Amino acid sequence: MTRRSFLLAAGGAVALTACGGGAAAGSGGAGGAPPSLGISAIPDQSPELLNRLYPMVATRFGQATGLTVDYKPLTDYTAVVRAFEIGDIHLAWMGGLTGVQARSRVPGSPAIAQRDIDADFHSLFIANSSAGIAPFTDVGGLSALAGHTLTFGSETSTSGRLMPQYFLEQAGLAESALKGTPGFSGSHDATIEAVRTGSFEVGAVNEQVWKKTLAAGKVDLSSVKVLWRTPGYHDYHWLARPDLDTTFGAGTQQKVTDLLFGLDTANADDKKVLDLFGATKFIATESSNYDQIEAVAKAQGLLG
């Protein structure tokens, strides 16, 4: 379910406006005004960080395209996929799984860009030190989680649920071997906090968020430790609706990708954006890069 209010980020201003939930993509506003381009992102980190980053991104997209661009913050991963499906948003920062889900509902939607770190992304299994689990070096070590409590992130997080669950299955560890039912914290920040406080003994978390949290001094390594780093997989990416150019004019998608690929850490404003994304640059990607994610999602019943 989308929110009816959102930040108007073009030009850096903040305003409230109504979200045209049932309107067809491409319909103009009052008096035939061109539609605004809606963007959103899965809420994988704290709202404070998201509300610093995406209004800035909306402004840059607006400058690149000459369009009014609205950032629409949404409450959960499922809401982002649904908003993309019905045309409330036209560009979305998706995880691997949410991108696959969105493409299954809107066929022909291209994955247009990913960060340099997304071609070889990793999850981490972390544990509260009091759990008494020693770090290990291969997937078989996950058997040591038997008898312990575990939390994932969002139910449709690639790095916080889908791939960690896949590796648990590869290790032959059934959910019934855990202590209680696995939890779902909702975000990577929340997973780290749940493990830090001992609410759960073990958590599955996005490696990038872990590194940022560690660098910010918010994790005490005497109380929380990394057990294992998974093998790599493709993850986050920008996904565009296939009618983007039809709705907003030929070349719109290219202008957005040119902007993303042109971000340069040597430029102070660009560096702010890239730093918040945890990247040094954006690179090209394509939907076929997420075939592994799609196969795992089907096997886990997460792709209807």
Beta strands, then each sheet from edge to edge (+ up, - down):
strand 1: 37-41
strand 2: 69-71
strand 3: 91-94
strand 4: 111-115
strand 5: 123-128
strand 6: 150-152
strand 7: 183-184
strand 8: 202-206
strand 9: 224-229
strand 10: 237-240
strand 11: 282-283
sheet 1: 2+ 1+ 3+ 10- 4+ 11-
sheet 2: 7+ 6+ 8+ 5- 9+
end
